Amino acid sequence: RSNTPYTEQCSREAVRIIFQSLVHVYEHGDDLDARADLQRAAYLAGVAFTRAYVGYVHAVAHTLGGFYQVPHGLANAVILPYVLEDYGATVHRRLAELADVAGIGGSGGLAEKSEAFIQAIRTMNRQMGIPEKIAGIRDEDIPLMIRRALEEGNPLYPVPKIFTQRDMETVYQRIRG
């Protein structure tokens, strides 16, 4: 909700490059041109989220890092598809646009393209050996992690859907291994 035309342009270009190059670099790390492309994507994404902010994915990732020393990038990768699903229809249009940018949109409607985008993220994660869940999340830690993630995300992040405590509990239950 804090996007500008420039941050949206940066985001789209970062997504295009990531979908074009990330798995390739993972499999062929010696391809310096592809690595340079990803460095540009990281820069563009950074420009975009410095202005437009981040969201619940980062808030949850921060708690996992703080409680269990889960690396931030790994936590974000695991959490991302779950939170995008939980945003539901509020993000269908934007995710459908990103699916088109990534070349995976097909001819479906907004919901179908949105789901294709989320599934493409899951596929990339699998290709790079990123787990679907975070092991070791303890029941007794979840209430405090929920509180901290909600305090960080509400109202600091301009998210497409405000999560409740129940929504956040669902996220933690879905990501735990």
N, C-alpha and C positions, 0 to 999 in steps of 0.2 A: 504493500500500500504506500510505501515511500519511494516507489520507483519514479524515475524520470525517463524521458526518451533515451537519454544517453546510457543510463544504467541498464535499461532493457536491451539496448543494442549490445552492450558489453556482455550481458548475460547470454544472449542468444549466440554470440560469436564464441564464447567460452564453451557452451554446450555443444555447438557444432564441432569444435576442435576436439573436445573430450571424447565424443562418440566416434570421431574419426581416428583418434590416435592413442587413447589410453591403453586399450588392451594390446595394441601393437607394440607399444613401448614396454609393457609388462613382459611380453613374449620375446621381444627383440630389443633389449635395453641399449644395444650399441648403435641404434639408429639415431644419430645426433640431430637430424632434421626433425624427426618426430618428437624427440625430447624438447627441442627448441619450441615446437608448436605447443606442447603441453606447458612449457614455461610461460608462453604468451597467454594460454588459457587461464593459468593460475593468476596471472596479473589481471586479466580482464575480470575474472570472477571476484578478485579482491577489490577492484575498483567498484564493481557493482554492489557488493554487499557492504562496503564501507559506507555507502550512501543509503542503500535500501535496507540494510540490516540483515540479520539472520533470523532464525525462528526456533521452534521447539526442538528441531533436530540438534541444534547446537546446545540448547539448554539441557537436554537429556545427556548429550555427550559430555558436557562439563561435569555433571554429577557422576557419571561413570568413571571419568578420569580422576575426580577427587576421591571417590570412595574406593575404587579398585585399580587405579593407575592404568586404565584402558587408554591406549594412545588415541588422541583426539580424532585424527583422520580415520582410523579404523572404526571408532564408535560412530562417527558420522555416516560412514559407508553402510554399516549394519542398520542403523536407525532409519536412514532416509526413506527406503521404500515403505516402511510401516507408517511413518507420519504422513507421507504423501497419500497413502490409502485412507488414513483417518481423516484427512482434510475433506475427503469426499468431493461432492459436486462443486464445492467452493473453488477448487483448483482445476477443474476439468478443462476450462477454456485455455488457461495458461499452459497446462501440461500438454494439451493437444497442439498448441503452437510450438512448444519445445520438441514434441515428437516430430513435427514436420521439419523443424530446423535440423534435427538429428538424422533425418532421412528414414524414420521408422513409422511415420504417421499412417501410411496406407490411405484407404478411402473411407474409413469408418467415421462415425460421428465423434463428438467431443469425448464422451465417456469411453468409447473404444480406443481412441487415440491416447487418452490419458492412461488407461490401463496398459496399453502397449509400451508407453514410456516407462512406467513403473516396472513392468516386466523386463524391459531392456536393461534397466539398472540392476535388477536381480541377476540377470544373465551375465552382465559384465562382472558383477561381484563374484559369481561362481567361477568365471573364467580366470579370475585373478586370485582365487583361493581365499576370498573373504568369507568368513562364516556368516550364516544367517541369523545366528543368535550370539548373545554375550553370556559366557559361562560365569557362574559364581555369584550372580545377583542373589542376595539374601532377603528373605521375606521381611526381616526386621529392619532392613535399610530402606525399603521401598517408601514408606510414608514420609521420611525425611527427604529422600531424593525427589519425591513428587512435590513437596512443599518448596524445595529450593528451585526446581525447574520451573514451577509456576511463578515463583517470585521473580525469577530472571525473565521469563517470557511474558508475563502479564504485569504491567502493560508495556514493558520496554520494547518488545518486538512487534512490528506491524504485521502480524500473521493474518492469513486469510480466514481463519476460524479460531475463536478463543476457546481453548481447551479448559474443561472443568477438571476437578480433581479425579473424577471417574474416568474421563478421557485419558488423562495422564497415567492413571493406574493401568488402563488397558494397554498403553504403549509399553510400559515396563513389563507387564506380563507377557506381551507378545515377543519382546526382544530377549527375554531371559532364556538361557539354555538349560 
